[in-house]
Amino acid sequence: MVVIEAASIVSEDEEATTTIQNDVKSNGLTEETNEGFETASEGEEEGEGENNGEEESVPSKEDSCADSLTDEQLKQRTLTRANDAKVEGNKLFGAGQYEDALSQYELALQVAPDMPSSIELRSICHANRAACYSKLGRYEETIKECTKALELNPSYMKALIRRGEAHEKLEHFEEAVAADMKKIMELDPSNDQARRAVRRLEPLAAEKREKMKEEMIGKLKSCYPPDFSCFTSKILYY
């Protein structure tokens, strides 16, 4: 590269500027905007003889800071990041962007450290993912996420209610009553919503049991005729 000294290109009139531009073009070069950054040749000249052209690895301020943190401080930092992802998920959920909200809640679960202080955050993220799946009509996933939330927090009322509603959507009336609504009434005897749900779902559960029983009897009858001819034929054969 041809280095042009600053003193030789400084001029106060347009004629001198034009002359320099013509010289540059005649030499087959193009103009480069430097704007305070060193040129390649300047960097090479300064670096010669110091490290044989090899760049030294300088640790960043963030890395140095992270190295100086204790394990507890690092866990607290990741917990803050997880909470930020959860908050972002809440915003997306409020905007009706359920798929994107699912991703943010999943990110929060991946980032959150596995320690007692993160149990509440992780259970909330699972319950919020269940809410997203419920909005999307994916009730099997809703049940799974609610179950994960309840494994972390067995008395999580919202997760119990949401799972019970998903069971009802899938006509799992027995599970909705026994596993969810009655559990809610144990935790909160004054919960009218659960009591009304039990009164509504118990007859449906009984009806479904009777229907399943009739279907089973019908299948048995189709396999074994009333005259037991299938048995007599086998006896005669033997």
C-alpha positions as CSV (number, residue, x, y, z in Angstrom):
1,M,0.0,0.0,0.0
2,V,1.2,3.5,-0.8
3,V,1.2,5.7,2.3
4,I,0.5,9.4,1.6
5,E,1.7,11.6,4.4
6,A,-1.1,13.8,5.9
7,A,1.0,17.0,5.3
8,S,1.2,16.3,1.6
9,I,-2.5,16.0,1.0
10,V,-3.7,18.9,3.2
11,S,-4.8,21.8,0.9
12,E,-7.2,24.8,1.3
13,D,-8.4,25.0,-2.3
14,E,-10.3,22.6,-4.5
15,E,-7.5,22.5,-7.2
16,A,-5.0,20.8,-4.8
17,T,-7.7,18.3,-3.7
18,T,-8.4,17.5,-7.4
19,T,-4.8,17.0,-8.1
20,I,-4.4,14.5,-5.3
21,Q,-7.5,12.6,-6.4
22,N,-6.1,12.4,-10.0
23,D,-2.7,11.2,-8.7
24,V,-4.5,8.4,-6.7
25,K,-6.5,7.3,-9.7
26,S,-3.5,7.4,-12.1
27,N,-1.7,5.0,-9.7
28,G,-4.6,2.5,-9.9
29,L,-5.6,3.2,-6.3
30,T,-9.0,4.0,-4.8
31,E,-9.8,6.4,-2.0
32,E,-10.5,4.9,1.5
33,T,-12.2,6.6,4.3
34,N,-10.0,6.3,7.4
35,E,-12.0,8.3,10.0
36,G,-9.5,7.8,12.8
37,F,-8.8,4.1,12.4
38,E,-5.3,3.0,11.7
39,T,-4.4,1.7,8.3
40,A,-3.1,-1.9,7.8
41,S,0.4,-0.6,7.1
42,E,0.5,1.4,10.3
43,G,-0.7,-1.5,12.3
44,E,2.0,-3.7,10.8
45,E,4.7,-1.2,11.4
46,E,3.8,-0.9,15.1
47,G,3.5,-4.6,15.6
48,E,6.8,-5.6,14.0
49,G,9.3,-7.0,16.4
50,E,6.9,-7.2,19.4
51,N,5.1,-10.5,19.0
52,N,6.1,-11.8,15.5
53,G,2.8,-10.7,14.0
54,E,0.7,-12.8,16.4
55,E,-2.2,-11.1,18.1
56,E,-2.3,-11.4,21.9
57,S,-5.5,-12.7,23.4
58,V,-6.8,-10.1,25.9
59,P,-9.6,-11.3,28.2
60,S,-12.7,-9.2,28.0
61,K,-14.0,-7.2,30.9
62,E,-17.0,-9.4,31.1
63,D,-14.9,-12.6,31.2
64,S,-12.7,-11.2,33.9
65,C,-15.8,-10.1,35.9
66,A,-17.4,-13.6,35.5
67,D,-14.2,-15.3,36.7
68,S,-14.2,-13.2,39.9
69,L,-17.8,-14.1,40.7
70,T,-18.6,-16.8,43.2
71,D,-20.8,-19.8,42.3
72,E,-23.7,-18.3,44.2
73,Q,-23.3,-15.0,42.4
74,L,-23.2,-16.8,39.0
75,K,-26.4,-18.8,39.9
76,Q,-28.1,-15.5,40.9
77,R,-27.1,-14.0,37.6
78,T,-28.5,-16.9,35.6
79,L,-31.7,-16.8,37.7
80,T,-32.1,-13.1,36.7
81,R,-31.6,-14.0,33.1
82,A,-34.3,-16.8,33.4
83,N,-36.7,-14.4,35.0
84,D,-36.1,-11.9,32.2
85,A,-37.0,-14.6,29.7
86,K,-40.1,-15.4,31.6
87,V,-41.2,-11.7,31.7
88,E,-40.7,-11.6,27.9
89,G,-42.8,-14.7,27.6
90,N,-45.6,-13.0,29.5
91,K,-45.5,-10.1,27.2
92,L,-45.8,-12.3,24.1
93,F,-48.6,-14.3,25.8
94,G,-50.5,-11.1,26.4
95,A,-50.0,-10.2,22.7
96,G,-51.5,-13.6,21.6
97,Q,-48.1,-14.8,20.3
98,Y,-48.3,-18.2,22.0
99,E,-45.7,-20.1,20.0
100,D,-43.1,-17.3,20.7
101,A,-44.1,-17.2,24.4
102,L,-43.5,-21.0,24.6
103,S,-40.0,-20.5,23.3
104,Q,-39.3,-17.8,25.9
105,Y,-40.6,-20.0,28.8
106,E,-38.5,-22.9,27.5
107,L,-35.4,-20.6,27.4
108,A,-36.1,-19.6,31.0
109,L,-36.3,-23.3,32.0
110,Q,-33.0,-24.0,30.3
111,V,-31.2,-21.1,31.9
112,A,-32.7,-21.3,35.4
113,P,-30.2,-23.1,37.7
114,D,-31.3,-26.2,39.5
115,M,-31.5,-24.9,43.0
116,P,-34.2,-24.3,45.7
117,S,-34.6,-20.6,44.9
118,S,-35.5,-21.4,41.3
119,I,-38.3,-23.9,42.0
120,E,-41.0,-21.3,42.0
121,L,-39.8,-19.8,38.7
122,R,-39.6,-23.1,37.0
123,S,-43.0,-24.2,38.2
124,I,-44.5,-21.0,36.9
125,C,-42.8,-21.4,33.5
126,H,-44.2,-24.9,33.2
127,A,-47.7,-23.6,34.1
128,N,-47.4,-20.8,31.7
129,R,-46.4,-23.2,28.9
130,A,-49.5,-25.2,29.8
131,A,-51.6,-22.0,29.3
132,C,-50.0,-21.5,25.9
133,Y,-50.8,-25.1,24.9
134,S,-54.3,-24.6,26.2
135,K,-54.8,-21.5,24.0
136,L,-53.5,-23.5,21.0
137,G,-55.9,-26.4,21.7
138,R,-53.1,-28.8,22.5
139,Y,-54.6,-30.3,25.7
140,E,-52.3,-33.3,26.0
141,E,-49.3,-31.0,26.2
142,T,-51.3,-28.8,28.6
143,I,-51.7,-31.8,31.0
144,K,-48.0,-32.7,30.7
145,E,-46.8,-29.2,31.5
146,C,-49.2,-28.9,34.4
147,T,-48.0,-32.2,35.8
148,K,-44.4,-30.9,35.6
149,A,-45.4,-27.7,37.5
150,L,-47.1,-29.8,40.2
151,E,-44.1,-32.0,40.6
152,L,-42.2,-28.9,41.6
153,N,-45.1,-27.3,43.6
154,P,-47.8,-29.9,44.5
155,S,-50.2,-27.2,45.9
156,Y,-50.0,-25.0,42.8
157,M,-53.7,-24.1,42.4
158,K,-53.6,-22.7,38.9
159,A,-51.9,-25.8,37.6
160,L,-54.5,-28.0,39.2
161,I,-57.3,-26.0,37.7
162,R,-55.7,-25.8,34.3
163,R,-55.0,-29.5,34.2
164,G,-58.6,-30.3,35.3
165,E,-59.9,-28.1,32.5
166,A,-57.7,-29.9,29.9
167,H,-58.9,-33.3,31.2
168,E,-62.5,-32.1,30.8
169,K,-61.7,-31.0,27.2
170,L,-60.4,-34.5,26.4
171,E,-63.4,-36.1,28.3
172,H,-61.1,-37.5,31.0
173,F,-63.8,-36.8,33.5
174,E,-62.6,-39.3,36.2
175,E,-59.1,-37.8,36.1
176,A,-60.5,-34.2,36.2
177,V,-62.5,-35.1,39.3
178,A,-60.2,-37.3,41.3
179,A,-56.8,-35.9,40.4
180,D,-57.5,-32.2,40.2
181,M,-60.9,-30.9,41.5
182,K,-61.0,-32.9,44.6
183,K,-57.3,-32.0,45.3
184,I,-58.3,-28.4,45.0
185,M,-61.1,-28.9,47.5
186,E,-58.6,-30.5,49.9
187,L,-56.3,-27.5,49.7
188,D,-59.1,-24.9,49.7
189,P,-62.5,-26.2,51.0
190,S,-64.1,-22.9,50.2
191,N,-63.2,-23.1,46.5
192,D,-66.6,-22.8,44.8
193,Q,-65.2,-23.3,41.3
194,A,-63.9,-26.7,42.2
195,R,-67.1,-27.7,44.0
196,R,-69.2,-26.8,41.0
197,A,-66.9,-28.6,38.7
198,V,-67.2,-31.8,40.8
199,R,-71.0,-31.6,40.7
200,R,-70.9,-31.1,36.9
201,L,-68.3,-33.7,36.1
202,E,-69.2,-36.6,38.4
203,P,-72.4,-37.4,36.4
204,L,-70.4,-37.2,33.2
205,A,-67.8,-39.6,34.6
206,A,-70.6,-42.1,35.6
207,E,-72.2,-41.9,32.2
208,K,-68.8,-42.5,30.5
209,R,-68.2,-45.5,32.8
210,E,-71.6,-47.0,31.8
211,K,-70.9,-46.4,28.2
212,M,-67.5,-48.1,28.4
213,K,-69.1,-51.0,30.2
214,E,-71.7,-51.5,27.5
215,E,-69.1,-51.3,24.8
216,M,-67.0,-54.0,26.5
217,I,-70.1,-56.3,26.9
218,G,-70.9,-55.8,23.2
219,K,-67.4,-56.8,22.3
220,L,-67.6,-59.9,24.5
221,K,-70.9,-60.9,22.9
222,S,-69.5,-60.6,19.4
223,C,-66.6,-62.9,20.4
224,Y,-68.7,-65.5,22.2
225,P,-72.2,-66.2,20.7
226,P,-75.1,-66.8,23.1
227,D,-75.4,-70.5,22.1
228,F,-71.7,-71.0,22.9
229,S,-71.3,-72.8,19.6
230,C,-67.7,-71.8,19.4
231,F,-67.1,-73.8,22.6
232,T,-69.0,-76.9,21.5
233,S,-67.2,-77.0,18.2
234,K,-63.9,-77.0,20.0
235,I,-65.1,-79.8,22.4
236,L,-66.2,-82.0,19.5
237,Y,-62.9,-81.4,17.8
238,Y,-60.9,-82.6,20.8
